[in-house]
Amino acid sequence: MKRIPLLLRIVLAIALGIVIGQFAPEIVIELAATFTGLFGNFLSFVIPLIILGFIAPGIASMGKGAGKMLGLTTGLAYASTVLAGTAAFLFANNLYPSMLQGQSGGSFANPEESLVEASFSVEMTPIMGVMAALILSFLLGVGMTAVKGDSLLNVMNEFRSIIQKVIENIIIPLLPFHIFGIFANMTYAGQVGTILSVFAKVFLMIIALHLLYLVVVYGMAGSMHRRNPFSLLKIMTPAYFTALGTQSSAATIPVTLKHVKKIGVRERIADFAVPLLANVHLAGSTITITSCAMAVMYMQGQATTFADVFPFILMVGITMIAAPGVPGGAVMAAIGLLESMLGFNSTMVSLIIALYLAQDSFGTAVNVTGDGAITAIADKLMKKGKSKDVPVSDQNVG
């Protein structure tokens, strides 16, 4: 199995999940749901450890350049997220009047309710939340740069090695089975086909915007590194398909990290930026939420202007960080903003949940694939600054 490329294993898992989900008895789907539930809980437990294991020693290893790298990476991620949401508004505002002509709102059930439940579950409570792990990583990393001794840094480096072993020997081999279970359950429940048949036009526009975003952001990264942007995108496709199956940016960190390094980003930059971006870069999800929100408001006959939606986009870029890496977490974190800033009622919230969850994985896939381009851009900008922050041996030319 290990000899089969990860991308092929993921594609096979998705295909088998769709095929088997169409005719398998419920007991089979229940077993698959049980495995995905257990594996999902394990991922939730490990994700804060991945963040702590990579970001803290990454900051410490970068030394004085850590603060600059943190600000640069976060700034690029936020700018990318806001611009993506703005583009989604402009396209939706101009295309929906003709695309959705004659459409009217209705009530749609939450698609999660139709999924087969696991036969049992085992609680694996993370030792800390994602935001707590991020904050602790920053404190430890910056602290280690200020302390002269290397004792804690050596411990953190060994901890990173342990987490890397967990990733390579447990998470990566089991990911295809996890993805298979997710798609088998979704197919058996019939939720994807039903919802996509109603929102097909909106879905296609969202996918087109996702692809356009990736072409633009990789065009920028490719021009800065003097590389063919489509060759960079090709290298990142395993991360895209992994996120497509897991619906989790954080769970895809190991795959994203591996392939970001393959596109030529320096190792220390990648180790620092990728886990961070998995939690703060949400361009794909913002495109999806903005497009879905616009569709729901249009279907409800609610007029919108850029002045109404832009503040929402600015806040979404910040608020969604509170629930990163969780399937459907972006729209759940945005519900408060939808109600308070865009005037959504309970029916409209149900509509956007149904529309969003039907293709959440595509937005997540764009998030993590975009992480590669943002990391590459940050790497190049850091090289123009103080290249001495990273040893020459780690400066892989892209």
N, C-alpha and C positions, 0 to 999 in steps of 0.2 A: 504493500500500500504506500509506503514511504517513497517508492520509486516513481509513483504517479505524481505529476506536478499538482501543487495545491489548487491551482485554478481549475484544472480538469476535475479534481475530486469535488470541488464546490459545485461546478456545473452539473456533474453527475448526480450529486445529492439533491439539487434543486429539481432536476428532471425526474428522478425516481420518486421524490416526494409528491410531485404533481400527478404522476402516473398511478402510483400506489394509493394515493389519497382518494382516487376516484372510485375504487372498487373494494378496498380493504375493509374487513369488518371492524366494528367500533373497538373491539378489544385490542386490535393491532394499533389503531390510532391512539388508544389510551396508553398503551405501553410506550409509544413514541413520545406522547405528551409527558409521561412520567420521566423519561430520560431527559427531555429538553428542560423540564422543570428543575430537576436535580442539577443538571449542568448549568442552567441559568443561575441558580442559587450559588453554585460554586464560583461562577464568573463574578457575581456581585460581591462575593467575599474577597476574591483575589484582586479585583480592580483597584481598590485603594492601595493595596500592597504594590501593584505595578506602578502606580503613580509615585508613591513614596520611593520605591526602589530605583526608579529611573531619574526623576526630576531632582531629588535632593543631591545625589552625587554628581549629577549633571551640572547643577549650579556651582557646586564646590569645585569641580574640575575646571570650570570656565573662569574661576577667579574673579578678577575685577570686571570682567566683561559680562558677568551674570545679570547685573541690574539692567544694563543696556539691552541685553538679549531678551530679557523678560518684557521690558517695555516695548521693544521693537516687535516681537512676536505677537504680543497681545494687541498692539495697535493695528498691525496688519490684519489680524483675525477679525477684529471688530469692524474695520473699514470694509473688508471683504463681505462680512455679513450684512452690513447696512446697505452697501451698494447692490448686493444681490436682491435684497428685499425691495429696494427702490425700483430696480429693473422689473421685478415681478409686478409691482403696482402699475408701472407704465404700460407693460404689455397687456395686462388684464383689463385696464381701463379702456384701452383702445380696441381690444379684440372681443371682449365678452358681449358687447351689445349685438354683434352679428353672430358670434358663436353660440350664444345661449338664448337667442331670440325664441320666444314662446315657451321657455322653461319656467316652471313655477316650483315653489318650495313644497316640501312634504315632510313627514316624520320618518326618520330612519333609526332603527335600533342600533345600539352600540355593537359593532361587529365582534368585540371580544366575548360577548355573551354566548355566541354560537359555537365557540371552540370547545372541543372535547377536553375535559379536565383530567389532570393526572390522578392516578389511583391513590397515590400518597405523595407526600412531600417531606423534605427534611430541611428545617430552618438552618441557614448558615449565615447568621447575622454578621455583617462586616464589622471589623474592630473599630472602624470610623467611617464617616460619610465621605463622599468624594470631595466636597469642598474642604472638609477638615484635613483630608490627605494633602490637598493642594497647599493649604495654608501651612501645614506642618512641614511639607517639603521645602517651601520657600524659606521658612524660618531656619530649618536645619541647614539648608544649602548656603544661605547667606551667612549663617553663623559659622559654618566650617571655613568659609573664606576669610573670616575675621580672626579665627583662632589659629595660632601658629602650629599647634600639634596636628598630627595626621591620624591619631587613633580612631576617632569617630569616622573619618573618611574611609579608613581601611575597613571598618565594620560595614559601612554603607556599600562599599564596593563588593564585599563578600555577600551582602544581602541582595544586591543586584544580580550577582551570579546565581544565587539560589532561585530568584524569581525567573531568571532567564531559563533555568532548567525546567521549572514548572511550565513555562510557556512552550518550550520545545518538546517536552516529553508527555505533557498532559493536554494542554489546551489546543495546540495545533492539530494533533492527531484526532481529537474528538470533535473538532469543529464541523467537519462534514456530516457527522451523525446528528449533531445538534440542528444543523440547517435542514437536513432531511426531515426530521421530526416537525420542525416549524412549518415547512411547506406541505407536508402530508396532512397536518391538522387543518391548515387553512383551506386546502383543497377539499377535504372531507366535509368541512363546515359549509363550503360554498360561499363564504363571505367575500372573497376577492372578486369572483365573477359577477356576483349580484351588484356589488357597489360600483365596480368599474363600468358595468353596463349603463348605470345611471349617470356617472360622471366621466364618461369616456373622453369627451372633448376637453374638459378641464385637465384631465390626466395627461393627455397628449401634449397640451400646451406646457404643463409643468415639466414633463420629460424633455421637451425641446429647450426650455429655459435652462434646465440642468446641464444639458449638453453644451449649450451656448456658453454658460458660465465656465465650464471646464476648459473649453477651447480658449476662451479669453484669458483665464488665469494661467493656464499652461503656456499660452502664447507669450505672456509676460515673463514667466519663469524661463522658458526656452530661449527667448531673446537675450535675457540677462546672462545665461550660461552658455549662449551660442550653441544650443542643442535643438534638434528637431522636436517641437512640442508634442507631436503625435507619437514619437518614439518614447518620450517620457510618460505619456499617458498609457502606452502599451505596457510599460514596466509596472505601472501602478494598478493594472486591471485585477490582479488577485485581491488587493485590498478592497476594490470596488465590489467584487462579487462576494467577498466574505461579509462585508457590511450589509449587502443586499439580503443575505440569509440570516444574519444574527440580529439585524436592526439595532445594532449597538456600536457607536463609535469607540467606546472604551474597550469593548470586547474585541475589537478589531485592531487594537494598538499593536500587538505583536506582529501581525501581518503588515500593517502600515509601516511600522518601524523598519522591518526587514527590507521593504522595497523602496522606502525613501533613501536608505543608504545605497541601494543599487543605482539610483538615478544620479549619484555623485555627491550627495550632501555629506559634509564631514560628520564623522560618527558622533562626536560630542554635541554638535548642534542638533543632530537628529534625536539623540537620547533625551535631550532637554525639551525640544520643541514639539515632538509628536505626542507625548502624553499630555502636554499642556493644551495643544490644539484640539485634542479629542474632547476637551471639556469647554473650550472657549470659542471654537470656530464652528459656526452653525449656518453657513451660507445656504446649503442645500435645504435644510429644514426651514429656513426663513423664506426662501423662494416658495416652498410648499405651503407654509402657513399663510403667507400673504396672498398667494393665488387662491387658496381655499377660502380664506376670509372674504376676499373680493367676490368670489363666486356665490357664496352663501348670501352676502348682502345684496348682490344683484338679483338672485332668485327670490329674495324677500322684498324686493322693490325698494331697498334702502339706498338712497343717494350717497355717494362718497366723493371726497376731494382729496388731493394730495396733502392738503393741510390737516385733514383728519387722520390720514393713514401714516404719514411720515413719523410723527411722534410715537405711534404704536411700533413702527419698525425699529426706531432707536431703542425703545424699552425692551422689545423682544430680544434684541441682541445681547442684552444684559440678563434679563430674567430667565431665559432658557438655560443659562449656565447652572441654575439651581437644580436642574434635573437632567444632567447629561448622561448619555450612554444608555438610557432606559428606553425600550421600545414604546413609542407613543409619548415619551416623557416631555418632548418639546411642546406638543399641543396641550398637554395637561398643565405645564407650567405657564402657558400663555392664556389659559382660560380666564384668569383674573383680569388680564389686560383686555381681552376681547370684550368682557362684560363692562369694564369700567371706562375703556377708551373708545370702543367701537359700538357700544350699546347692544351687545348680543343678549338675547333672552335664552331661556332653556332650550327652546326648539332649535334656534340657530346654533347653540353650542352642540347639540346632538348631531346636527348636520355636519359641522366642521370636524367633529370627532370621527364620524363615519367616513368622510372623504379623506381625512388625513391618514387614518390608520390603514386605509386600503392601500396606500403606497408609501407609508412611512419609511420602508426600507430603501426606496430610491433616494429620498432626501438624505438619509444617513450615509448611503454610498457616496453621494456627492460631497458630503461633509468630509469624510475621511480621504477621499481621492483629492479633494482640494487641499487637504492638509499637506500633501506632498509638495504642491506648488508653492504654498505659503512658506513652508520650511525651506525650499530651495531659494526663494526670493530673500528670506531672512538671512540665509547662509551667505548669499552674494553681497548683501548690504553690510553684513558683519565683516566680510573680507575687505570691503572698501574702507571700513573703519580701522579697528585695531586687529589685524590678522595675527598679531602676537598672542592674542588671547587663546588661540588654539595652536598646539604644537604642529610643526610642519608635517610630522608623520601622520597627522589626522586630517590634513587638508587634501581631501580627494578632489581633484579637479573634475568638474562636470563637463 
